[in-house]
Structures are given as C-alpha cells and as structure tokens.
C-alpha cells in the first residue's frame, strides 16, 4: 500500500472517531473470547518460569506478543476487517 494512502486512511480514522470505535469493539470482542484471560495466564507462566526479578516489562512484552497475536480469533479479525472496509467504502474523497 502506498504510504500516502495509508497516512490518509489513518488520518480519516482519527478525524471521524472511527479508530476509537474500532479499538473499543476489538477490546470488547477479545474480552468476550477470553483472549485477555488466556494472555494473562501465559504472562504469569513466563514470569513464574523466569522469575520476577529476572524479567523486564519489555522482555515480557516481546515474549507474549507473538502468542497474543496468534490467539486473536479469526472471526474477530474478519469482523474488524469488514468494519474497516465498510468505513472506507463510505468515505467519498479518499
């Protein structure tokens, strides 16, 4: 995707408030799917295995991020994609 198009889309999402609505929808759907709890358990396992004093916040984030992304249900990803596509299709001058 052309960087200028991406910038324009991001700007339009911010200006209209759609970005916040999408983030709220994503938060709610992930909570409903148990994603947050599953990721929290994974983080606790990592801390227990490595020890609280031998892991930094950045290390923990690096370690749980791949699993966090993998745990997002496909249906949630598809819903978000459809919402973004619908938003873009209703934008006139992009």
Backbone as a chain_set.jsonl record, in Angstrom:
{"seq": "XXXXXXXXXXXXXXXXXXXXXXXXXXXXXXXXXXXXXXXXXXXXXXXXXXXXXXXXXXXXXXXXXXXXXXXXXXXXXXXXXXXXXXXXXXXXXX", "coords": {"N": [[0.839, -1.176, 0.0], [0.498, 2.176, -0.806], [2.363, 4.57, 0.966], [1.306, 7.178, 1.374], [-1.406, 6.835, 1.0], [-2.001, 5.119, 3.083], [-1.432, 6.824, 5.239], [-3.408, 8.761, 4.821], [-5.72, 7.248, 5.238], [-5.367, 6.506, 7.928], [-5.444, 9.046, 9.08], [-8.076, 9.839, 8.465], [-9.508, 7.918, 9.885], [-8.865, 8.696, 12.485], [-9.833, 11.385, 12.561], [-12.607, 11.081, 12.287], [-13.288, 9.65, 14.469], [-13.572, 7.001, 14.24], [-11.463, 5.235, 14.635], [-11.227, 4.988, 17.425], [-13.719, 3.82, 17.981], [-13.39, 1.378, 16.651], [-11.258, 0.302, 18.115], [-12.471, 0.02, 20.619], [-14.471, -1.835, 20.01], [-12.838, -4.002, 19.317], [-11.516, -4.466, 21.786], [-13.733, -5.242, 23.378], [-14.631, -7.564, 22.025], [-12.366, -9.221, 22.224], [-12.267, -9.575, 24.965], [-14.709, -10.908, 25.394], [-14.108, -13.271, 24.061], [-12.308, -14.429, 25.715], [-9.673, -13.909, 25.418], [-8.037, -12.031, 26.744], [-7.806, -13.1, 29.335], [-6.563, -15.531, 28.78], [-4.119, -14.671, 27.746], [-3.14, -13.324, 29.939], [-2.741, -15.452, 31.717], [-0.716, -16.782, 30.334], [1.321, -14.872, 30.502], [1.751, -14.873, 33.266], [2.736, -17.468, 33.583], [5.178, -17.265, 32.229], [6.514, -15.36, 33.811], [6.62, -16.791, 36.205], [8.243, -18.91, 35.433], [10.656, -17.666, 34.624], [11.22, -15.945, 36.682], [10.451, -13.192, 38.734], [12.281, -11.166, 39.261], [14.089, -11.388, 37.225], [13.143, -10.65, 34.787], [12.199, -8.167, 32.49], [9.76, -5.612, 31.843], [9.704, -5.027, 29.107], [10.914, -7.363, 28.077], [8.961, -9.251, 28.731], [6.779, -8.331, 27.23], [7.824, -8.676, 24.62], [7.968, -11.445, 24.584], [5.321, -12.358, 24.951], [3.858, -11.195, 22.899], [3.857, -12.502, 20.227], [2.278, -14.797, 20.798], [-0.01, -13.579, 21.711], [-0.959, -12.312, 19.397], [-1.435, -14.551, 17.818], [-3.496, -15.753, 19.204], [-5.757, -14.243, 18.732], [-9.014, -14.584, 17.765], [-10.054, -15.826, 14.558], [-12.558, -15.012, 13.634], [-12.924, -12.577, 14.91], [-10.877, -11.055, 13.779], [-11.83, -11.0, 11.139], [-14.271, -9.645, 11.47], [-13.349, -7.106, 12.232], [-11.906, -6.368, 9.955], [-14.011, -6.242, 8.069], [-15.482, -4.118, 9.172], [-13.649, -2.03, 8.853], [-13.378, -2.015, 6.042], [-16.005, -1.359, 5.352], [-16.206, 1.186, 6.476], [-14.285, 2.529, 4.895], [-15.464, 2.302, 2.38], [-17.545, 4.042, 2.608], [-16.393, 6.492, 2.615], [-15.909, 9.395, 0.808], [-13.968, 11.147, -0.503], [-11.279, 9.918, -0.879]], "CA": [[0.0, 0.0, 0.0], [1.209, 3.455, -0.9], [2.42, 5.207, 2.295], [0.434, 8.355, 1.472], [-2.774, 6.326, 1.135], [-2.087, 4.622, 4.453], [-1.483, 8.006, 6.098], [-4.729, 9.368, 4.627], [-6.693, 6.376, 5.904], [-5.17, 6.658, 9.371], [-5.912, 10.384, 9.441], [-9.538, 9.834, 8.388], [-9.983, 7.121, 11.024], [-8.725, 9.543, 13.678], [-10.701, 12.564, 12.463], [-14.02, 10.713, 12.413], [-13.513, 8.913, 15.712], [-13.766, 5.579, 13.919], [-10.376, 4.451, 15.211], [-11.601, 4.691, 18.814], [-14.83, 2.854, 17.946], [-12.822, 0.081, 16.265], [-10.48, -0.191, 19.257], [-13.427, -0.401, 21.652], [-15.073, -3.09, 19.517], [-11.815, -5.041, 19.442], [-11.364, -4.759, 23.226], [-14.908, -5.994, 23.832], [-14.646, -8.908, 21.406], [-11.282, -10.012, 22.801], [-12.69, -9.929, 26.321], [-15.748, -11.931, 25.236], [-13.491, -14.512, 23.583], [-11.4, -14.952, 26.732], [-8.305, -13.648, 24.975], [-7.293, -11.318, 27.794], [-7.507, -14.04, 30.423], [-5.587, -16.502, 28.271], [-2.831, -13.992, 27.637], [-2.713, -13.046, 31.309], [-2.204, -16.72, 32.234], [0.556, -17.012, 29.651], [2.293, -13.938, 31.089], [2.056, -15.371, 34.614], [3.588, -18.655, 33.415], [6.517, -16.794, 31.849], [7.116, -14.738, 34.993], [6.907, -17.857, 37.165], [9.355, -19.701, 34.904], [11.901, -16.888, 34.565], [11.438, -15.219, 37.93], [10.021, -11.803, 38.665], [13.439, -10.26, 39.283], [14.977, -11.561, 36.073], [12.452, -10.321, 33.543], [11.752, -6.778, 32.414], [8.472, -5.414, 31.166], [9.957, -5.148, 27.663], [11.133, -8.783, 27.785], [7.67, -9.923, 28.82], [6.001, -7.924, 26.064], [8.398, -9.355, 23.445], [7.696, -12.872, 24.641], [3.897, -12.696, 24.832], [3.251, -10.598, 21.709], [3.513, -13.462, 19.177], [1.153, -15.638, 21.216], [-1.181, -12.702, 21.75], [-1.46, -12.149, 18.017], [-1.926, -15.847, 17.346], [-4.712, -16.107, 19.926], [-6.914, -13.456, 18.295], [-9.869, -15.455, 16.948], [-10.217, -15.425, 13.158], [-13.833, -14.308, 13.468], [-12.713, -11.195, 15.366], [-10.083, -10.404, 12.731], [-12.707, -10.78, 9.987], [-15.209, -8.581, 11.833], [-12.636, -5.839, 12.198], [-11.626, -6.089, 8.549], [-15.267, -5.824, 7.437], [-15.801, -2.783, 9.677], [-12.73, -1.081, 8.199], [-13.759, -1.941, 4.63], [-17.273, -0.621, 5.285], [-15.865, 2.587, 6.734], [-13.594, 3.075, 3.716], [-16.39, 2.383, 1.243], [-18.429, 5.194, 2.828], [-15.595, 7.718, 2.525], [-16.039, 9.874, -0.576], [-12.785, 11.732, -1.152], [-10.032, 9.283, -0.469]], "C": [[0.887, 1.244, 0.0], [1.197, 4.141, 0.474], [1.492, 6.419, 2.439], [-1.032, 7.936, 1.629], [-2.984, 5.833, 2.565], [-2.22, 5.788, 5.436], [-2.859, 8.662, 6.02], [-5.804, 8.555, 5.339], [-6.596, 6.537, 7.418], [-5.701, 8.006, 9.848], [-7.439, 10.43, 9.46], [-10.145, 9.036, 9.543], [-9.936, 7.936, 12.313], [-9.736, 10.689, 13.676], [-12.165, 12.235, 12.737], [-14.336, 10.019, 13.734], [-13.677, 7.418, 15.487], [-12.676, 4.71, 14.535], [-10.715, 4.054, 16.645], [-12.747, 3.691, 18.874], [-14.321, 1.459, 17.603], [-12.032, -0.532, 17.423], [-11.4, -0.7, 20.365], [-14.098, -1.719, 21.263], [-14.088, -4.242, 19.693], [-11.623, -5.436, 20.905], [-12.511, -5.633, 23.728], [-14.916, -7.418, 23.3], [-13.547, -9.795, 21.976], [-11.626, -10.449, 24.222], [-13.732, -11.039, 26.267], [-15.154, -13.284, 24.865], [-12.542, -15.132, 24.612], [-9.939, -14.724, 26.414], [-7.474, -13.006, 26.072], [-6.872, -12.27, 28.908], [-6.447, -15.054, 29.997], [-4.189, -15.891, 28.199], [-2.262, -13.673, 29.02], [-2.093, -14.305, 31.938], [-0.841, -17.019, 31.627], [1.653, -16.129, 30.247], [2.707, -14.411, 32.481], [2.975, -16.588, 34.559], [5.028, -18.238, 33.1], [7.229, -16.194, 33.06], [7.486, -15.799, 36.019], [8.129, -18.671, 36.735], [10.679, -18.944, 34.982], [12.227, -16.154, 35.854], [11.142, -13.75, 37.77], [11.199, -10.835, 38.585], [14.338, -10.381, 38.054], [14.283, -11.296, 34.737], [12.002, -8.869, 33.598], [10.394, -6.727, 31.722], [8.643, -5.605, 29.657], [10.163, -6.598, 27.256], [9.804, -9.536, 27.759], [6.803, -9.597, 27.606], [6.501, -8.633, 24.806], [8.025, -10.823, 23.41], [6.22, -13.204, 24.456], [3.241, -12.166, 23.559], [2.932, -11.619, 20.609], [2.314, -14.35, 19.548], [-0.127, -14.818, 21.253], [-1.794, -12.52, 20.375], [-2.074, -13.444, 17.501], [-3.253, -16.233, 17.997], [-5.936, -15.296, 19.519], [-7.754, -14.346, 17.38], [-10.038, -14.92, 15.521], [-11.5, -14.63, 12.943], [-13.699, -12.847, 13.903], [-11.902, -10.427, 14.33], [-10.965, -10.054, 11.531], [-13.702, -9.664, 10.263], [-14.549, -7.211, 11.709], [-12.331, -5.425, 10.757], [-12.88, -5.598, 7.829], [-15.647, -4.418, 7.889], [-14.915, -1.723, 9.016], [-13.096, -0.913, 6.732], [-15.052, -1.148, 4.446], [-17.028, 0.864, 5.498], [-15.252, 3.212, 5.491], [-14.535, 3.227, 2.535], [-17.355, 3.567, 1.37], [-17.681, 6.53, 2.782], [-15.556, 8.151, 1.062], [-14.723, 10.315, -1.2], [-11.508, 11.164, -0.591], [-9.323, 8.774, -1.7]], "O": [[1.884, 1.328, 0.717], [0.135, 4.279, 1.081], [0.952, 6.655, 3.519], [-1.804, 8.608, 2.313], [-4.018, 6.098, 3.178], [-3.032, 5.735, 6.36], [-3.41, 9.073, 7.041], [-6.697, 9.12, 5.971], [-7.607, 6.686, 8.103], [-6.334, 8.092, 10.901], [-8.028, 11.001, 10.378], [-11.167, 9.427, 10.108], [-10.853, 7.873, 13.131], [-10.413, 10.929, 14.675], [-12.877, 13.028, 13.352], [-15.501, 9.822, 14.078], [-13.895, 6.66, 16.432], [-12.937, 3.569, 14.918], [-10.509, 2.904, 17.035], [-12.748, 2.805, 19.729], [-14.763, 0.471, 18.19], [-12.123, -1.732, 17.68], [-11.131, -1.734, 20.976], [-14.268, -2.607, 22.098], [-14.455, -5.32, 20.16], [-11.575, -6.625, 21.222], [-12.292, -6.633, 24.412], [-15.179, -8.365, 24.042], [-13.762, -10.988, 22.19], [-11.309, -11.567, 24.627], [-13.642, -12.009, 27.02], [-15.643, -14.324, 25.307], [-12.032, -16.233, 24.404], [-9.062, -15.286, 27.07], [-6.33, -13.4, 26.301], [-5.728, -12.247, 29.364], [-5.547, -15.387, 30.768], [-3.201, -16.535, 28.554], [-1.053, -13.745, 29.237], [-1.059, -14.234, 32.603], [0.076, -17.456, 32.322], [2.774, -16.585, 30.47], [3.886, -14.354, 32.832], [3.88, -16.728, 35.381], [5.978, -18.8, 33.646], [8.4, -16.483, 33.307], [8.547, -15.72, 36.637], [8.944, -19.07, 37.566], [11.702, -19.513, 35.36], [13.377, -15.784, 36.091], [11.538, -13.131, 36.782], [11.118, -9.805, 37.917], [15.244, -9.57, 37.864], [14.789, -11.679, 33.683], [11.492, -8.4, 34.616], [9.956, -7.694, 31.099], [7.828, -6.263, 29.011], [9.658, -7.031, 26.22], [9.559, -10.354, 26.873], [6.172, -10.481, 27.027], [5.701, -9.134, 24.016], [7.791, -11.386, 22.341], [5.895, -14.232, 23.861], [2.172, -12.642, 23.178], [1.814, -11.603, 20.094], [1.448, -14.617, 18.714], [-1.195, -15.298, 20.874], [-3.014, -12.571, 20.217], [-3.105, -13.429, 16.83], [-4.047, -16.961, 17.401], [-7.05, -15.629, 19.922], [-7.273, -14.81, 16.346], [-10.152, -13.712, 15.311], [-11.522, -13.682, 12.158], [-14.318, -11.972, 13.299], [-12.209, -9.272, 14.035], [-10.867, -8.96, 10.975], [-13.955, -8.828, 9.395], [-15.125, -6.278, 11.15], [-12.486, -4.259, 10.394], [-12.816, -4.639, 7.06], [-16.088, -3.609, 7.074], [-15.39, -0.643, 8.665], [-13.123, 0.209, 6.226], [-15.181, -0.364, 3.505], [-17.579, 1.7, 4.782], [-15.652, 4.3, 5.078], [-14.416, 4.182, 1.767], [-17.911, 4.035, 0.377], [-18.301, 7.588, 2.901], [-15.209, 7.36, 0.184], [-14.396, 9.899, -2.311], [-10.749, 11.854, 0.09], [-8.24, 8.198, -1.596]]}, "num_chains": 1, "name": "protein.A"}
